[in-house]
Every structure is written in C-alpha cells, then in structure tokens.
C-alpha cells in the first residue's frame, strides 16, 4: 500500500463552484462525476468544465479520479480521451461486469497515451462493481489489468438489479460486499465501500462505515463533505493501535536478531500474520502524517 484511499468524495462535474470547495474538506480522493450526477443535456459542457478545472486548480495531496460514462454510451470514449489529455490519471469505470470491460478501457487508454506522449500504463483504473454479474466476476475484474488499483462496490444499482430495497441493516448487501473485499484482497488492490445516501442519518452512516472497516474495505465512497471526517476517524489507526503495533514490530526484530522462532507480546503469541498486520497499521499511520 502506498496511498491512502479511505475517502472518495463525489463531486458533480456540472457544478463548477464545487471544483474549488471540495478540496477544502481534505478527502484522500475526489471523484469528479460525469455519469449519474450530470444530466444528459449537460454531458459535454460538464466535461469541458472539468477539463478546465484540472488544468487550473491545484489539487496537490488529493488523488483525482473521474467517473466517466460507460464506454457503450455516446459519451464514454470522449470522456476518457478528454480528461486524460487534461491530466487525469485515474479513471473510475462504472458498471464493470467482466474483464472484457476492463480490457476495452485498457486498449483505449494505451491508444490515448501513445497519441499524446503519455507514459504507457500511467493511467490507472478503479472498477465499479454495481451488478450481480460484476460481483460474481469481481476477482477476474480486479486481476484483469496492472492498471487496476481499486474495485468499488455500488449498492444502489446492485439492489435495483436484485429487485430489492436497500435497507439500513444492509442484509441484502452482505454477500456482495464480502465478495468484493475478498476479490480485492486476493488481487492486492483497494476495496472501496458504497455510498450512504441518507446524508441526514449520520449515525447510520457511521455504523455502516465501521462495518465496512470490520469486513476489510480500504475506504468508503462519500457524497457529503461531513462524511469525510467520520470515515477518516474510523479508518485511521488509533494511538493505542499504533503503539501496540510498534511493540509487536520491535519484539519481532529482537526475536529475529536472537534467532528465536516464537515470540510473545503482553502474554500473547505473535506469528507472521500478526506482525504483517502490525506493519500495515504503522504504515497507515505514517501515510496519514505525510498527508
């Protein structure tokens, strides 16, 4: 892991005032949305506005993604071409259902990179898993290209395809969310949880974010700035977690120097998975300080 992706804050590309306001809330990532948040009649103008913003606003320290329209629509390919030429290096591919969807985008990106003297392979992909087919194919999607850095779960389209309502208990999402996490972890890419649509229910949002961390998500998509602070609090290791992890790492180093195969910390046996987890916690804390 070399980047924090705890929060991905959506920003409609048709709202130019938000281009400046959104970075103030310090999300790890901003997702400028050219898809669902933009009316059909505004697709072209929103793209033009976004490209201008990318060229004129300093988003230093914040990773920028653009959710383009699906490639099978009249807008998708133009979205990709224009935002990449404007400097965007992360594309969120919506409604991704198979490795073929990724390969199609990958071929387009390679063509654009060659045409514009951009380093080959420098544009990365986040695949949005939003359908039952996408969930079932999530591992092959996550491993379909070296460009894939994350897969994200989208509950709204998923429940629509299932023909069920989305509930606060989220029982209907349990299998799909776990599958996306397992696929991401097996592929060594980030797993980003779905949005929480009820912006007035912060208690429900916090509960879902805590659950997302518990089952292994790397971060959570946000649709309101107020959600960013809570996700950072939940996904950032606490002082106690960091101190405990440093103890484990130090004890492991000492044991290695003495040639010991088994170690204990505070009366508990410590093995390789525990050490690796401790190293990850310390790494996360270090990245938070850097940013």
Secondary structure, DSSP 4 states (H G I P E B T S, - for coil): --S--SEEEEEETT-HHHHHHGGGG--SEEEEESSTTS-GGGHHHHHHHHHHHHHHS--TTSEEEEEPPPTTSSSHHHHHHHHHHHT--EEEETT--SHHHHHHHHHHHHHHHHHTTPPTT-SEEEEEE-SHHHHHTHHHHHTS-TTEEEEEE-HHHHHHHHT----SS-GGGHHHHHHHHHHHHHHT-EEEEPP---TT-HHHHHHHHHHHHHHT-SEEEESSHHHHHHHHHHHSPPHHHHHHHHHHHHHHHHHHHHT-S-EEETTEEE-HHHHHHHHHHHHHHHHHHH-
